[in-house]
Amino acid sequence: MAADRDFHHIENDDQYKGLNVNKGVDQPQTFNEDSIKRFLKHKRKKVMTADTYVEGILAGNITMLSQAVTLVESSKREHQEIASEIITRCLPYSGKSLRIGITGVPGVGKSTFIESMGKFITRRGGKLAVLAIDPSSERSKGSILGDKTRMEELSSDPNAYIRPSPSAGSLGGVARKTRETIVLCEAAGFDTIFIETVGVGQSETMVHSMVDFFLLLMLAGAGDELQGIKRGIMEMADAITINKADGNNIEKAEMARVQYLNALHLFPPTDSGWTPKVLTCSAFHHLGIDKIWETIEAYVELVKKNGYFQHRRNEQSRYWMYETINDRLKSDFYQNNELKEMTAAFEQKVLGQEMSSFVAARELLENYYQFKKSNK
């Protein structure tokens, strides 16, 4: 071969006896041009119209639903505009589900409980959507989003839909987007919505403002039960469930149930007329799940009969209207490029004791109003 004769390698020299290095074959192209063109064409593909999304959602198309939820979660203005249209169009088809908030201390077994309760619902012919507010790192803004791996059986159920949403340091924004996602899920035909929170804290207040029934999961034998959780969260709960009540833990779970029951009697009566219940269960062994569902059904029957169910939903709608106004005003203020340098300068004056925090805030707002007026 002529090409091999022209090829020279140091180890082919006479001084290296017994060695012979051939040139080898020519290397192919490192990429396929046709594949790259197809990829770029796909990347340039425009977002579909609101009509297409709404039609897909109402038909129960999970892919369309997921894509619409992604638009809702996007911070891009063009995505927000189409998401707003989709939500408005889906609103008449929403409101028919039962919305249940589920929270509890870390390690209580929320994911196991949701999977066990979720399978109980789908086996009865129900359709379940699980919206999980997943914690994000304050440092990297990354999120685990691990609910689909923790709920392996439920995630493969054709009658269940799991959608984790990263909190990304903006809990109010995520809560608003979760409420909008509820509308889309209801329009897609899901009759039960679970909203799982990151744990005990501020997120519970947000979730409580968008659900019909609030369930608090607790553990027995993990310390002083009555000191292990904030009183405010216990007052929000429509039911408390002691999980992992199995094996040697049954007696401890029963003792914890009695303790919580006694503590709840000290709280003032609820506006709904419902007396919060305390139950035990073992989500891992699927024990007591039916009793919890019976409790939820009893609650819904009571509050629908006395009118509190619709009253609460009306109050929630009013609350989220004002929350959205506050969120939009705050976002508009901080994204104002003209004010960014002024805000940084005023911050330095406040830190240098040259200006009070309140005067700085008032002057910044006055400048913001002047800017908005001059740009009308």
N, C-alpha and C positions, 0 to 999 in steps of 0.2 A: 504494500500500500504506500503510495507516494506521500500521502499526508503523514504517515507514521515515520517515513524516512527523514522528512524535513523536521520532525519533532525532536527536540533535544532536552534531555533531563540529566542533571548532574550524576545521578546514580547509574546512567548508561555508559559512563566513562570506563575505559579499560582498567582503571585502578580498582574498580569495584567488581571483582570477579563473581560471576554467578547471579548478578542482579540485572533485571531488565524491566523497565517501566514503560508501559505503552501510553499513548496519548489519551485513550478513552474516547467516549462518545461526546458529540456536541450537545450542550444543554438546551432543552426547549425553552420557549418563552416563559417568564415567571408569572405571567397572568394571561387570561383569556380575554381578548379585546371585546368579543361579543358579550361575555358575561358582565364585564365592567359597564358596557353601554346599557344593558338591561337593568343593572343595579342602580345606575344614575337616573335612568328613566323612572324607576320605581320610587327613588328618593324625591324626585321632582313632582310626583303625583300629588295633585291638589286634594284638600279635604273635601269629602263629599258634601252634597247639599243637605240642608236640614230636613227636607222632604224624605230623602233616602234614609237618614238616621231614624226619623220618627216612624216611618213605615216598617223598618227592621225591628225597632224596639217593640212596637205594638204587635208584631208577628212573633215575638218571643225569641228573636235572634240574639243569642248571647254575644256573638262577635260584635254586632252593631252596638249592643248595650255597653260592652267594654270600651269600645272606641269612643262612644259618647261620654262615658264617665271620664276618660282620659282628657277629652276636651274641657270638661267641667273643672278638672284639676289643673289644667294648663294655666299659666300666667300670661300667655300671649293674648294681646287684645283681640286679634282676629278669631282666635279659638273661643274666647269668652263671648264674643258676639253671637257666633253660631250656637254655642252651648246655651245661651240665654233663650234663643229662639226655640231650640229643641225642648227645653224645660217648659216654656210657655205652652207649646203645642201638646206636651204630654200631661200637663197639669189636670185637664178634665178627666183623664183616665187613671188618676192617682187617688190616694186616700182610702183605698179599700182594704189595706193590709193591717195586720196587728204588729205594732212596732214595740220591740222589747229591748231594753238596755240591760247589758250584763257587765258587771264589774266585780272586782275582788282584789284582795291583796296578792302580790306576786307569789307564784308557786301554788296558788289555790286550785289550779287545774281548770282554768277557764276554757282553754282549747279542747280539752277532753270532754268537759261538760257540754260545750256547744256542739261538738260532734255527736255525742250521745243523744242530746235533745234534738239535734237536727235530723238524725236518722229516724228518731221517733216520729217526727213531724212528716217527713217524706214518705215513710211507710204507711202513714194514714192518708196519703194522697195529696199532702200539702206541698207547696213550693216555697223554698226558703232562700233568702238572700242574707249573707253574713257580711256586714261592713265592719271591718276592724281598723280602728285608729291605731296604727303601729308607731312605736316610739322611734324618733330619729335622733341621731347623735347631734348634740349642740355644737360640737367641734367640727365634724366633717360633713354634717347634714345627711349622712348616709343612714339607711334604714334596713332592718333585717327582713321585714315583710315575710315572715316565716309561717303565716297561718296555713298556707296551702300544704306545707310539708308537715305541720303538726296535725292537720285534719285530713289525713290521706284518704280515708274512706269517704268522708263527706265531699271532698273536692272532686271525686270521680262520680258522684251522684248526679244523674242528668236533671234532677229536680232541685238541685242546690247550686248556688252561685256564691263564691267567696271573693271578696274584693278588699284587700288591705290598702289603707291610705297612710302614707308617711306623714307624721305630724310636722316635721321640718321646722320646728321652733315656732310655728304660728298656729296655736291651738284653735283660736277663734276662726281663722280662715279655713282650717280643715273641718271644723264643725259645720260651718256654713256649706262647704262643698259636700259634706256627708249628707246634710239635709236635702240638698239638690239631687244627690245620687239616690236617695230614698224615693223621690218622685219618679225617677227613671225606672227603678226596679219595680215599683208598683205598676207603672204603665206596661212593663214587660210581663206582668202576670204573676209576680211573686206575692203570695198572700200573707207571708210572715217575714218580718225583717228583724234580724238580730244586729244590734250595734254593740260591739265589744270595745271596751276602753283599755287604755294602756295600764291602768292600775288605779290605786286610790289617790285622788288629788283633784286638781282643777278640772280635769277632763270630765269628771262625773257630773259636775254642774251643767256643763255643755250638753252632754248626752241626755241628761234628765229633761232638758228643755226641748227634746225632739222625739220622745218615746211615750207610749201609752202605759207601759208597765216597766218598773225598774227593779231588777233582781240583783241582790248583793250576795256573792259567794264568800263563804268564810271557812276557816279550818278550825278544828278542835285541837286542844293540847299544844297550841303554838304560843303560849304565854297567857297573860291576862286578857281574855277575850274582849272584855268591855273597854279596855284601854288600847286595844289593837287597831282601832279605827276611829275616825273622826265622828263626833256625834251628828254633825250635819249630814253626813252620807247615810247614816242609819235612819235619820228622819226622812230622807228622800226615798228609802227603800219601801216597795210595796210587799216584798217578801225577802226573807233572809234564808239562805240555804247553807247548811253545814255539809261541805263535800268531804269525800274520802271516809264516809261512815261505813267502814267494812273491817272485817277481821278483829284485831284487838282494839280497834279505834271506835267501835260501836258505842261503848259505854261513855267514852269521853265526848263523843258527838252528841249524845243524848243530854249529858250534863251541860254542854255548851248551848244546846237548844233551849233548855230551861232558863239559863242565865240571860240569853238574848230576849226571850219572851218576857221575863220579869223587867228587863230594862226598857222594852218597848212600851210597857204599861205606864211608864213615867212620862212619856212624851204626850203632848196635847193631841186631841182627836184630829184626824186628817180631814181635809176639805172634801175628799171624795166620799166620805162615809164608810170607807173600808178600814178594817182592822188588819194591820200587817201581820202576816203569818211567818212562823219560823219552822223550817222543815229540814230533814236530813236526807242525804242521798250518797250514792257511790256512782259517780259518772263512769268510772272505769269498768265496773261490773253491771252498769245499766240498772241500778237499784234506786227506786224512788223517783225516777224520771216521770212516770205517769202521774204521780201525786202532785208534782210541781206543775205539770200541764193542767191538771184539774183545778189547781189553785188559780192559775192565770185565767182560765175560762170563767171561773166563778167571779173573779174581779171584773172582767170585761162585761159579764152579764149585769152585775150590779151597777157599774158606772154608766152603761148605756141606758139602763132603766131609769136612773135618777138624773140623767142629762149631763153628768160631769164629763163623760167621754168627749163629747163634741165641744163642751165649754173649754176643756183643757187644750184641745187642738186649736181652737180659735185663739186662745191666749198665746200658744206657741207661735202661731203665724204672726201675731202682732209683735211678739218679742223678736223674731228673726227679721222682721222688716226694719226695726230700729237698730238691731245689731249690724245689719248689712249697711245701713246708712253710716253708722260709726266706723265700720271697717273701710268703707269707700272713702270717707273723708280723711281718715288717717293715712290711707295709701296715697291719696291724691296730694296731700301735704308733703309727705316725705319723698315723693317722686318728682316734686317740683324742682327742676334744675336751678332756677333763679334763687331759690331759697337755701340750696345746699351749702354754699359758701358762707352765707349769712348765719345759718344755723351753727356751723362749725366755729365761726368767729364769736358768736354769742356764748357758745359752750365754754370757750376759753375765758371769756370775761366772767362767767359764773364761777368757774374753777379758780380764777384769780381774785375772787371776792370783789370784783369791780361792779358787778350787777347781780341783783337777786334773781333767783330762778323764776319767780312769778312775773317780774318785769320783763325778763328775756322772753318768756313764753307769750306774754301779751303783745310785745312788739313784733315778734315773729308772726303771730296770727294776724295782726293788723296789716303787715306787709303782704301776707298771703291773700287777704281779702282785697287789698288794693291791686294786686297782680291779677286776680280773677276778674275784678271789675274792668280793668284796662284791656283785658283780652276778650271781652264780650263781643 
